[in-house]
Amino acid sequence: MIQLIATPERFEAKKVSVNGYMQRSASGDALYTQKEDASFANFKNGLWLDSPKCQNLQSDPKGAQMVLIEGTFSSAKKGDHDGYSGGLVNITRCSGWVLVIN
């Protein structure tokens, strides 16, 4: 995900598979590099998600949830206020999981 943010021209219109923390909000869904980025809405460390495929994914009540997303990268799709570093469109996979630490 950091490579997508740092060098977006290398990935423009390409299919990608990305892990990160998905955060849902009233303004839309986003994928962040770290849970702290999601918690503090650090938009520049995030990607906007065109995510109808993720709608059935249950939200983590504690905030951001670790997910694997596959879709097409777009440097032009930056969310409602152009705040994100890019976006993922045409999402074909959105899988979440919960880490359990004993």
C-alpha positions in Angstrom: 0.0 0.0 0.0 2.9 2.4 0.7 4.1 1.8 -2.8 0.7 2.8 -4.2 0.8 6.1 -2.2 4.5 6.9 -2.9 4.6 6.0 -6.6 1.0 6.1 -7.9 2.1 6.5 -11.6 3.5 2.9 -11.5 0.1 1.4 -10.6 -2.3 3.6 -12.5 -5.3 1.6 -13.8 -3.6 -1.7 -12.7 -5.2 -4.5 -10.7 -3.7 -4.6 -7.2 -4.1 -6.7 -4.0 -3.7 -4.6 -0.8 -3.8 -5.3 2.9 -4.7 -2.5 5.3 -7.2 -1.2 7.8 -10.6 -0.4 6.5 -12.5 2.4 8.2 -16.1 3.1 7.5 -17.6 6.6 7.9 -20.6 8.6 6.8 -18.4 10.1 4.0 -17.4 6.7 2.7 -15.0 3.8 3.2 -11.2 4.1 3.2 -8.2 1.8 3.5 -5.3 2.9 5.7 -1.7 1.7 6.2 -2.0 1.5 10.0 -4.8 1.4 12.5 -3.6 4.7 14.0 -4.0 6.4 10.6 -7.6 5.2 10.5 -8.2 6.3 14.1 -6.9 9.9 13.4 -8.2 10.1 9.8 -4.8 10.7 8.3 -6.2 10.8 4.8 -2.8 11.1 3.0 -1.9 7.6 4.3 -5.2 6.2 3.0 -7.0 5.2 -0.2 -10.6 5.9 -0.9 -12.7 2.8 -1.6 -15.4 2.5 -4.2 -16.7 -0.4 -2.2 -20.1 -1.9 -3.0 -18.3 -5.2 -2.7 -17.4 -4.4 0.9 -20.9 -3.5 2.0 -21.6 -7.0 3.4 -18.4 -7.0 5.4 -19.3 -6.5 9.1 -17.7 -3.5 10.8 -15.4 -4.0 13.7 -17.1 -2.3 16.7 -13.7 -1.1 17.9 -12.9 0.9 14.8 -10.8 -0.1 11.8 -10.7 -3.7 10.6 -7.8 -5.5 8.8 -8.9 -6.4 5.3 -7.6 -7.7 2.0 -8.9 -5.8 -1.0 -8.4 -6.5 -4.7 -9.3 -3.9 -7.2 -8.0 -1.3 -9.7 -5.9 1.6 -8.5 -6.8 5.1 -9.6 -4.8 8.2 -8.6 -7.7 10.4 -9.6 -10.3 8.9 -7.3 -9.5 10.5 -4.0 -12.9 10.6 -2.2 -15.5 13.3 -1.8 -13.0 16.0 -0.9 -10.0 14.8 -2.8 -8.3 14.2 0.6 -7.0 10.6 0.0 -3.8 9.6 -1.9 -5.8 7.7 -4.5 -8.5 5.1 -4.6 -9.5 1.6 -5.4 -12.3 1.0 -7.9 -13.8 -2.1 -9.5 -13.2 -4.0 -6.3 -13.5 -7.7 -6.9 -12.5 -9.0 -3.4 -13.0 -7.6 0.1 -12.1 -10.0 2.9 -11.8 -9.1 6.6 -10.4 -10.9 9.5 -9.8 -10.4 13.2 -6.5 -11.0 14.9 -6.8 -12.8 18.2 -3.8 -12.4 20.5 -3.5 -14.7 23.5 
